Amino acid sequence: MNQYVALLRGINVGGKNLIKMTALKSSFEDLGFQDVHTYIQSGNVLFSAAGSDQAKLTKQIEDALSKIFNYESRLVVRSLKQMKDIVIHAPRGFGSDSATYRYDVIFLKEPLAAVQAMKSVTPKEGVDQAFAGKSVLYFSRLISRASQSNLTRIISLPVYQSMTIRNWNTTTKLLIMMEAMSVTGD
């Protein structure tokens, strides 16, 4: 079995697409996935699956969730190995000064590549920093000047439909949970 996390976009935000995590967990179990766990209300689902074709898994899950919850489901699926790579290959010092900076990982939905996505991201000088990774962008912004950050501008761009954002703490917590599940077989 392969360990995955599904990162749903646009649920339980601003009163839209309200989905209870218990219902989300049940829907993944009904699809035949094992070891299903959810983490916080923003739509993070950890699961095990026999297949290794992430595009097929993504489509299967999106189609099912769209039907079950009556909304246009969009999500990003990452394997345990990919999550490890995302955390290990973060820019030097990324996530290390949480008193000064807010750190986010922008997960990209294929076929969007980091090089393409970076063309849409315009960091505000002195406030933001953005770095391209493999299938992600790393974004940090000064907390003291967060209202001046250009991260919020990305939401209005068409490319945003192929992204989902998680803060650094959530990203690292998901990896820890996936690693623990792979060790225990849970």
C-alpha positions as CSV (number, residue, x, y, z in Angstrom):
1,M,0.0,0.0,0.0
2,N,1.2,3.5,-0.8
3,Q,0.7,6.4,1.6
4,Y,-0.9,9.6,0.2
5,V,-2.4,12.9,1.3
6,A,-5.2,14.6,-0.6
7,L,-5.2,18.4,-0.2
8,L,-8.6,19.7,-1.0
9,R,-9.1,23.2,-2.3
10,G,-11.9,25.6,-1.3
11,I,-13.8,23.7,1.4
12,N,-14.9,25.1,4.7
13,V,-13.7,28.6,3.8
14,G,-15.9,31.6,4.2
15,G,-19.0,29.5,4.7
16,K,-18.7,27.8,1.3
17,N,-18.5,24.1,0.5
18,L,-19.0,23.1,4.1
19,I,-18.0,19.5,4.5
20,K,-17.7,17.7,7.9
21,M,-14.4,15.8,8.3
22,T,-16.4,12.7,9.4
23,A,-18.3,12.7,6.1
24,L,-15.1,13.3,4.1
25,K,-13.4,10.4,5.9
26,S,-16.4,8.1,5.2
27,S,-16.4,9.1,1.5
28,F,-12.7,8.1,1.2
29,E,-13.4,4.8,3.0
30,D,-16.3,4.2,0.6
31,L,-13.9,4.6,-2.3
32,G,-12.0,1.6,-0.9
33,F,-9.0,3.6,0.6
34,Q,-7.5,2.4,3.8
35,D,-6.0,4.0,6.9
36,V,-8.1,7.2,6.3
37,H,-7.5,10.1,8.6
38,T,-8.3,13.8,8.3
39,Y,-6.4,16.7,9.8
40,I,-8.0,20.0,10.6
41,Q,-11.1,21.4,8.8
42,S,-9.3,22.7,5.6
43,G,-9.5,19.3,3.9
44,N,-6.4,17.3,4.5
45,V,-7.0,13.6,4.1
46,L,-4.4,11.0,4.7
47,F,-5.0,7.5,3.2
48,S,-3.4,4.4,1.8
49,A,-4.1,3.0,-1.7
50,A,-2.8,0.1,-3.7
51,G,-2.3,2.2,-6.9
52,S,0.6,4.5,-7.7
53,D,-1.0,6.5,-10.5
54,Q,-1.6,9.9,-8.8
55,A,-3.4,11.4,-11.8
56,K,-5.9,8.5,-11.7
57,L,-6.3,8.7,-7.9
58,T,-6.9,12.5,-8.2
59,K,-9.5,12.1,-10.8
60,Q,-11.3,9.3,-9.0
61,I,-11.4,11.3,-5.8
62,E,-12.4,14.6,-7.5
63,D,-15.3,12.9,-9.4
64,A,-16.6,11.1,-6.2
65,L,-16.4,14.2,-4.0
66,S,-18.0,16.4,-6.6
67,K,-20.9,14.0,-6.8
68,I,-21.2,13.3,-3.0
69,F,-20.9,16.9,-1.8
70,N,-22.4,18.7,-4.8
71,Y,-19.5,21.0,-5.6
72,E,-16.6,21.1,-8.1
73,S,-14.0,19.2,-6.2
74,R,-10.3,20.1,-7.0
75,L,-7.5,18.7,-5.1
76,V,-3.8,17.8,-5.1
77,V,-2.5,14.3,-4.2
78,R,1.0,13.9,-2.8
79,S,2.8,10.7,-1.8
80,L,4.8,10.2,1.3
81,K,8.0,10.4,-0.7
82,Q,6.9,13.7,-2.3
83,M,5.9,15.2,1.0
84,K,9.4,14.2,2.4
85,D,11.0,15.9,-0.6
86,I,8.9,19.0,-0.2
87,V,9.9,19.4,3.5
88,I,13.6,18.4,3.0
89,H,14.1,20.6,-0.1
90,A,12.6,23.8,1.4
91,P,14.8,26.8,1.1
92,R,17.4,27.1,3.7
93,G,15.9,28.6,6.9
94,F,12.3,28.3,5.6
95,G,10.0,27.9,8.6
96,S,12.6,28.8,11.1
97,D,11.5,32.3,12.2
98,S,7.8,32.0,12.9
99,A,7.8,35.0,15.2
100,T,8.8,37.2,12.2
101,Y,7.5,35.4,9.1
102,R,4.4,33.5,8.0
103,Y,5.4,30.5,5.9
104,D,3.2,28.8,3.3
105,V,3.6,26.0,0.8
106,I,1.6,26.4,-2.4
107,F,0.9,22.9,-3.8
108,L,0.6,22.9,-7.5
109,K,-1.9,20.7,-9.4
110,E,-0.5,19.1,-12.5
111,P,0.1,20.0,-15.2
112,L,1.0,23.4,-13.6
113,A,4.8,23.5,-13.0
114,A,6.6,25.6,-10.5
115,V,8.4,27.6,-13.2
116,Q,5.1,28.6,-14.8
117,A,3.5,29.4,-11.4
118,M,6.4,31.6,-10.4
119,K,5.6,33.9,-13.4
120,S,2.2,34.6,-11.7
121,V,3.7,35.3,-8.3
122,T,5.0,38.8,-7.8
123,P,6.5,39.0,-4.3
124,K,6.3,42.5,-2.8
125,E,9.9,43.7,-2.2
126,G,10.7,43.9,1.5
127,V,7.6,41.9,2.5
128,D,7.4,38.6,0.5
129,Q,9.8,36.0,-0.7
130,A,8.9,33.2,-3.1
131,F,10.9,30.2,-4.2
132,A,10.2,27.4,-6.7
133,G,10.4,23.8,-5.6
134,K,9.4,20.6,-7.2
135,S,5.6,20.8,-7.7
136,V,5.4,23.5,-5.0
137,L,6.1,27.2,-4.3
138,Y,7.5,28.2,-1.0
139,F,6.2,31.6,0.1
140,S,7.1,33.7,3.2
141,R,5.9,37.1,4.2
142,L,6.7,39.4,7.1
143,I,4.0,39.2,9.7
144,S,4.4,42.9,10.6
145,R,3.6,43.8,7.0
146,A,1.3,40.9,6.1
147,S,-1.5,43.3,4.9
148,Q,0.9,44.5,2.2
149,S,1.7,41.0,1.0
150,N,1.1,40.1,-2.6
151,L,0.0,36.5,-1.7
152,T,-3.6,37.6,-1.6
153,R,-3.4,38.8,-5.2
154,I,-2.7,35.3,-6.4
155,I,-6.3,34.3,-5.4
156,S,-7.7,36.5,-8.2
157,L,-5.5,35.0,-10.9
158,P,-6.7,32.1,-13.2
159,V,-3.6,30.1,-12.2
160,Y,-4.9,29.9,-8.6
161,Q,-7.5,27.3,-9.7
162,S,-4.5,24.9,-10.0
163,M,-3.1,25.6,-6.5
164,T,-3.9,24.9,-2.9
165,I,-2.1,26.5,0.0
166,R,-1.1,25.1,3.4
167,N,1.0,26.8,6.0
168,W,4.3,25.3,6.9
169,N,3.1,23.9,10.3
170,T,0.3,22.0,8.5
171,T,2.7,20.8,5.8
172,T,5.2,19.4,8.3
173,K,2.5,18.0,10.6
174,L,1.0,16.1,7.6
175,L,4.4,14.6,6.9
176,I,4.8,13.5,10.5
177,M,1.4,11.9,10.4
178,M,2.1,10.1,7.2
179,E,5.5,8.8,8.5
180,A,3.8,7.6,11.7
181,M,1.1,5.8,9.7
182,S,3.7,4.1,7.4
183,V,5.6,2.8,10.5
184,T,2.6,1.6,12.4
185,G,0.7,0.4,9.3
186,D,-2.3,2.4,10.6
